[in-house]
Amino acid sequence: MNLEIRDDNKAVLSYSLTCADVDAHSDTRLSAYENLVQEAAGIHATLRGVGIMDLQKDNRTWVIARSRMEIYHYSKWPEDLKITTWALDSTGFNCPRHVEAENAEGTKLFSCETKWAVIDFRTGRPLRGTVINDLIKTPPKKEQGESHLPSIADEDAACQTILYRYNPQIHYLDTDLNRHVNNLSYINWCLDALPDSLRDEYKPSLADVRWIRQCFRHDNLTVVVRAESAGELEKEEPVLWFDIIRTEESGASTKVFDALIKWKKRALCCS
């Protein structure tokens, strides 16, 4: 991967899809797009001297709290992609970032708004983002655009019918540089909870995901898939809600992650 930071403080990552990035139909996996969002952000921050390894020297780290990705098209192996990203001015503890991607023909693949924070390991509390902004540098205000992360409370409230439950096995390679479960594993577990027939026919068109609590290697987790009705999967564009719940040693339940995922027929976004 090659990343270049332009004079306007926007970073451009060049990437060629690998066979590990696509599914059985040679269409890009959702987790591959989400990974590119985080890779572009991580490399950009590292080149500015505020990457995870830099922050860890001062007992700090980056965490992503939310990602709202609209997917327009899924590329196929082995296409070349261009990912463009930039940080927006921080607001309090929130360090927003925009990421978008296109293929070599200029077809728009996805647009993603993300919400990041810098956490102090010693206190577990977020730090104000203004210092990071000064180091990572943002484009001129008129070129930043708006970071729009709408409430999804109505969708949460509407999805009261439980369709599936799934208990993922946390493996050694699910953990990352922060010694907790990698962000992408949560997304993969949500998709693993679904029947193969659904995933063969549909692909996500919108994925709004929220990381709420850190998880670790020996946690006891359950993925709960909810919908508005039992017949949701028969619709042309299903809408599903995912909760990941941790069962604590005390027996109490803690929500650690949730996601709203909307779906379209594979033929509409992968042709």
C-alpha positions in Angstrom: 0.0 0.0 0.0 1.2 3.5 -0.8 -0.2 6.6 0.9 0.5 10.1 -0.2 -0.5 13.2 1.8 -1.5 16.1 -0.6 -0.9 19.8 0.0 -4.5 20.2 1.1 -3.9 17.6 3.9 -6.0 15.0 2.3 -4.4 11.6 2.1 -4.7 9.2 -0.9 -4.1 5.4 -0.4 -3.5 3.2 -3.5 -4.5 -0.4 -2.9 -4.8 -3.6 -5.1 -7.4 -6.1 -3.9 -6.1 -9.5 -2.9 -8.0 -12.8 -3.0 -8.4 -12.5 0.8 -10.4 -9.3 0.4 -13.2 -10.9 -1.6 -16.0 -13.5 -1.0 -16.9 -16.7 -2.9 -18.4 -14.5 -5.7 -15.2 -12.5 -6.0 -17.0 -9.4 -4.6 -15.2 -7.3 -1.9 -16.1 -8.3 1.6 -17.7 -5.6 3.8 -14.8 -6.2 6.3 -12.3 -5.4 3.6 -13.9 -2.0 2.9 -14.0 -1.4 6.7 -10.3 -2.4 6.9 -9.3 0.0 4.2 -11.1 2.8 6.2 -9.0 2.0 9.2 -5.8 1.4 7.3 -6.0 4.7 5.5 -6.7 6.5 8.8 -3.9 4.6 10.6 -1.2 5.2 8.0 -2.2 8.9 7.6 -1.9 9.4 11.4 1.4 7.5 11.5 3.0 9.6 8.8 2.0 12.7 10.8 3.6 11.2 13.9 0.4 10.4 15.8 -0.2 6.8 14.9 -1.0 4.1 17.4 2.7 3.2 18.1 3.5 6.8 18.6 0.7 7.3 21.1 1.4 4.1 23.0 4.8 5.6 24.0 2.8 8.0 26.1 0.2 5.4 27.3 -2.4 6.6 24.8 -4.1 5.0 21.7 -6.6 5.6 19.0 -10.1 3.9 19.2 -12.9 4.1 16.7 -16.3 4.6 18.2 -18.5 4.6 15.1 -18.4 4.1 11.3 -21.3 4.8 9.0 -20.5 3.5 5.5 -22.7 3.8 2.4 -21.7 1.3 -0.2 -22.5 1.9 -3.8 -20.5 -0.8 -5.6 -18.4 -3.8 -4.7 -15.2 -4.2 -6.6 -13.9 -7.6 -7.7 -10.5 -9.2 -7.4 -7.9 -8.0 -8.5 -9.0 -4.4 -9.1 -7.0 -1.3 -8.1 -8.6 1.1 -5.6 -8.0 4.7 -4.6 -9.0 5.6 -1.0 -9.1 9.3 -0.1 -9.3 10.4 3.6 -9.0 13.4 5.7 -9.5 14.5 9.3 -12.2 17.1 10.1 -11.9 19.7 12.9 -12.4 18.0 16.2 -15.3 18.7 18.5 -14.6 18.1 22.1 -13.4 14.5 22.5 -14.6 13.5 19.0 -12.0 13.3 16.1 -14.1 12.9 13.0 -12.7 11.6 9.7 -14.1 11.1 6.2 -13.1 8.2 3.9 -14.2 7.5 0.4 -13.1 5.1 -2.3 -13.3 4.6 -6.1 -11.9 2.1 -8.5 -9.5 2.7 -11.4 -12.4 3.6 -13.7 -13.6 6.2 -11.3 -16.6 4.3 -10.1 -17.5 5.4 -6.6 -17.4 2.4 -4.2 -18.2 3.8 -0.8 -18.4 6.9 1.4 -17.7 6.6 5.1 -18.0 8.9 8.1 -16.1 7.8 11.2 -15.8 9.0 14.8 -12.5 8.4 16.6 -11.1 9.3 20.0 -7.7 9.2 21.7 -7.9 7.2 25.0 -5.5 7.5 27.9 -4.6 3.9 29.0 -4.0 4.9 32.6 -7.5 6.5 33.1 -9.5 4.9 30.3 -10.8 8.3 29.5 -10.8 10.2 26.1 -8.6 13.2 25.6 -9.6 16.4 23.8 -8.9 16.2 20.1 -7.6 19.7 19.5 -3.9 18.7 20.0 -4.2 15.8 17.6 -5.8 18.1 15.0 -2.8 20.4 15.3 -0.5 17.5 14.5 -2.5 15.5 11.9 -3.6 18.7 10.2 -7.0 19.2 8.5 -8.0 20.6 5.1 -9.3 24.2 4.9 -12.7 24.4 6.5 -14.6 24.8 3.2 -13.0 21.6 1.9 -13.7 19.4 4.9 -17.5 18.9 4.3 -19.9 17.9 7.1 -19.5 14.9 9.4 -23.1 13.6 9.6 -23.7 10.7 11.9 -27.5 10.6 12.4 -29.3 8.9 15.3 -30.3 5.3 14.6 -32.5 5.0 17.7 -35.7 4.7 15.7 -34.3 1.7 13.8 -33.2 0.1 17.1 -36.7 0.6 18.6 -38.4 -0.8 15.5 -36.4 -4.0 15.4 -37.9 -6.1 18.2 -38.2 -9.5 16.6 -35.2 -11.7 17.3 -34.2 -13.8 14.2 -30.9 -15.4 15.2 -28.5 -15.9 18.1 -24.9 -16.8 17.6 -22.0 -17.4 20.0 -18.7 -16.5 18.3 -15.4 -18.1 19.3 -12.7 -15.5 19.9 -9.5 -16.7 18.4 -5.9 -15.6 19.1 -5.7 -13.5 15.9 -8.9 -11.6 16.8 -6.8 -9.4 19.1 -4.8 -6.4 17.9 -2.1 -3.9 18.8 -4.2 -2.6 21.6 -4.5 -6.1 23.1 -8.2 -6.1 22.7 -10.5 -7.7 20.1 -9.9 -6.1 16.7 -12.7 -3.9 15.4 -13.3 -5.9 12.3 -14.0 -9.1 14.2 -17.3 -7.7 15.5 -18.5 -7.0 12.0 -17.5 -10.5 10.8 -19.3 -12.1 13.8 -22.5 -10.2 12.9 -22.3 -11.5 9.3 -21.5 -15.0 10.5 -24.7 -15.1 12.4 -26.7 -15.0 9.2 -27.6 -17.9 6.9 -25.4 -18.5 3.8 -28.4 -18.2 1.5 -28.9 -14.6 2.6 -25.3 -13.7 2.1 -25.2 -15.3 -1.3 -28.2 -13.2 -2.5 -27.6 -9.9 -0.7 -24.8 -7.5 0.1 -24.8 -4.6 2.7 -25.7 -1.2 1.2 -25.3 0.7 4.5 -23.5 -0.4 7.6 -23.7 1.9 10.6 -21.7 0.3 13.4 -20.9 1.4 16.9 -18.1 0.0 19.2 -19.3 0.5 22.8 -17.0 -1.5 25.0 -13.6 -3.2 24.6 -13.6 -7.0 24.4 -10.8 -9.4 25.2 -9.8 -13.0 24.3 -11.7 -14.9 26.9 -15.0 -13.0 26.9 -18.3 -14.8 26.5 -20.2 -13.1 23.7 -23.5 -13.5 21.9 -24.6 -11.9 18.7 -28.3 -11.2 18.6 -29.9 -10.4 15.2 -33.2 -8.4 15.3 -35.6 -7.2 12.6 -39.0 -5.4 12.5 -40.8 -8.7 11.7 -40.2 -12.4 11.1 -40.6 -11.8 7.4 -37.8 -9.3 7.1 -35.6 -11.5 5.0 -38.3 -11.8 2.4 -38.2 -8.1 1.6 -36.4 -6.6 -1.4 -34.2 -4.5 0.9 -34.0 -6.1 4.3 -33.0 -4.1 7.4 -31.3 -5.9 10.3 -30.1 -4.8 13.7 -27.2 -6.5 15.5 -26.3 -6.5 19.1 -23.2 -8.1 20.6 -23.8 -8.9 24.3 -21.1 -9.9 26.8 -22.0 -12.2 29.7 -20.0 -11.1 32.7 -18.7 -13.4 35.4 -21.5 -12.1 37.6 -24.1 -13.2 35.1 -24.9 -9.6 34.1 -25.2 -8.7 30.4 -23.3 -5.8 28.8 -23.8 -4.5 25.3 -20.4 -4.1 23.7 -21.3 -3.4 20.1 -24.3 -2.8 17.8 -24.9 -2.2 14.1 -27.7 -1.3 11.7 -27.1 -3.0 8.3 -29.3 -2.4 5.3 -29.1 -4.9 2.3 -29.6 -4.9 -1.4 -29.6 -7.7 -4.0 -26.1 -8.7 -4.9 -26.8 -8.2 -8.6 -27.6 -4.5 -8.0 -24.3 -3.5 -6.4 -21.8 -6.1 -7.8 -22.4 -6.1 -11.5 
